[in-house]
Amino acid sequence: MTYGTTVPAFYQNYVDLLNGRNFYDVLQNTDIWDFLASLPEEKAAYRYAEGKWSVAQVIAHMCDAERVFQYRALHMARTPGIELPGFDENAWADRNNAEDQSLAEVTADFRTVRNSSLALFGRFSEAELLSKGKANGYEMSAGFIGICTAGHQLHHTRILQERYL
C-alpha cells in the first residue's frame, strides 16, 4: 500500500525494501538498535571510498532525513496541498558534526528521532495518512512518507552492512 501515492522512481527502492511490510512495523523493529550497537567505535570515521560519508555521518544523515520526513508528513496531514522543498543531503552531511560525536552519541540521537517518528505516525488517522501534498516536486501522502522513512533506514542499514563492514 502506498497511501494513494504514485511512487516516484527515486523512492521505488525504499518501497521495494519494505517487501510488503507495514511501514510502522518496520519503524518499530528493534533490530536496528542491535545492529548499530554492534558497530565498533573505531569504525566511526571509516569511509569505504574517498568522498563517501563516514559511518557516523551515515547515521547522522539518517537522523536528518527522518526529521525532514517527519516535517513533511506533519505538514501534509495538517495542511493538505502544501508544497515543500527538497533538501541537499550532501551539504547537510558536510555540516552534521558527526565527526565530533561517538557512534553511541549519533545512535542515541537516532533513537530519539525514531521515537518521535513512532509517536507522530502512530497518532495519524487513516484520513491523515492519505492526506497529500508535494515534497521535492513530487505529490505524496503522509502515509507514503512513512514508507519512505522506513525504507530509508533499511537502505542505509544495507549500505552500512555491505560497504562499511
N, C-alpha and C positions, 0 to 999 in steps of 0.2 A: 504494500500500500504506500502510495506516495502523497497522500492527502491532497489529491486534486492537482498536483503539480506535474507538468510535463518536464521530465528530467533533462536539464541541460547537460551536454556532453561532458563538461568539466566535472560534474558531480556524479556521473554514472558509476565511477569506481567506488565511491562511498556507498551508493545504493547496493552495488554488487557485493561488497564486503559484508553487508548485513545478512546476505543469503536468506532473505525472507523473515529474519527475526524481527521482533518488535524493537524499535529503537530504544524505548525506555528500559526494556530488559537488558539490552546491551550496556546502556549507561549505568545500570545497577550492578553489573557483573564486577566482582571484586578481583578477578584475575589480573587486571591491570596493576593493582597495588602490589601483588606478589611479584609480578614481572619487574616493575620499577624498583622495588626493594632489592631485587637480585642483582641489579647493576652495580658493579664495583665503583667506588668513588673515584678511583684513578681513571675511569673512563669519562668523567665529566667533560673534559676538554678535548676528547678524542673526536677527530673528523676522519671519515673514511677516504676523503679525497680533498685536495686543495679547493678552497672556495665553498665547501659544504659546511653546513652548520655542525656545531659540536653536539654531543649528546645532551648537554644541559640546555643548549639553545633549542633543540627539538622539543624538549619537554616544556620549556618556556613558551615556545611557539604554540604548542597545544593549548596552553593556558590562554594566550592572547586570542587565538582563533575561537576557542569556546566562549570567551567573553563576548566577542563580536557576534557569534551565533545567538547567544542569549539576547543581546540587544536587538538583533534583527527579529527574532521570534516574538519578543515582547511588543515591539512596535507593530508587527503585523497582526498580533492578537488584539491589540488595543486600538490601532489606527489602520483599519483595512485600507488598502490602496496606496499606502505610503511608499515612497521610493527612497532607498538608502544607498549610499555609495559603497564601493568595494574598499579593500584596504591592501596595502602593499606589504605582504608578509615578509619579504626580504628586507625591506627598510626597517620594519619593526624588529625583526630578529637581530639586526645590527645594533639595535638600541635597547634590547630587553634585559641587559645587565646580567644575563645568565652566567657569564664567565666569572662573575664575582660571587656566585652562590654555589653551595654544595648541591649534590644530587638530592640529598634529603630535603633541602630548602625548596628547590623547584618542584619536587614531588609533593611536598606539603601544600604549596600554592595550588598545584593542580588538583589535589584532593578538595581543597576549599572551593575551587571553581566548579568541580564536578558536583559537590553537594548543592551548590547554588543552582546548577542545571537541573538536578533532580527535583529540587523544590519548585523551580519555575515550570518545567514541563509537567510535573505531577499535578499542578494546580489548574492547568488549562482544561477547559471543557472541550468536547468534540467540536463544537462550533468555532472555538478559538483556534484549535489545531488546523481547521480548514480555512481560516481567515488568511487572505493573501495580500501581498504587497510585492515590491520589486527590491532586489538587492543585487548590486553589481550588474544592473541591466537585465536581470532575469526575473520573471514572475515566479513566485514561490509562496508556499503557505508556511505558517508557523510550524505545523507538524513536519513538513518536509525539512525544515531547518533542524528539527530534532534528529531526523535521519542523517543529515549531513554532520551533525555533532558527533553522533555515534560512529559513523563511517570514517570521519576524520581521525578519530582516535585509533580505530582499527588500522587505518592506512599508515599512520606514523608508528604504531607498535610494530607492524610488519617490517617497515623500513629499518627500525632500530634492530630488530632481530636478524634481518638479512644482511644489512650493510655495516652495522656497527659492532656486532658481537662475533 
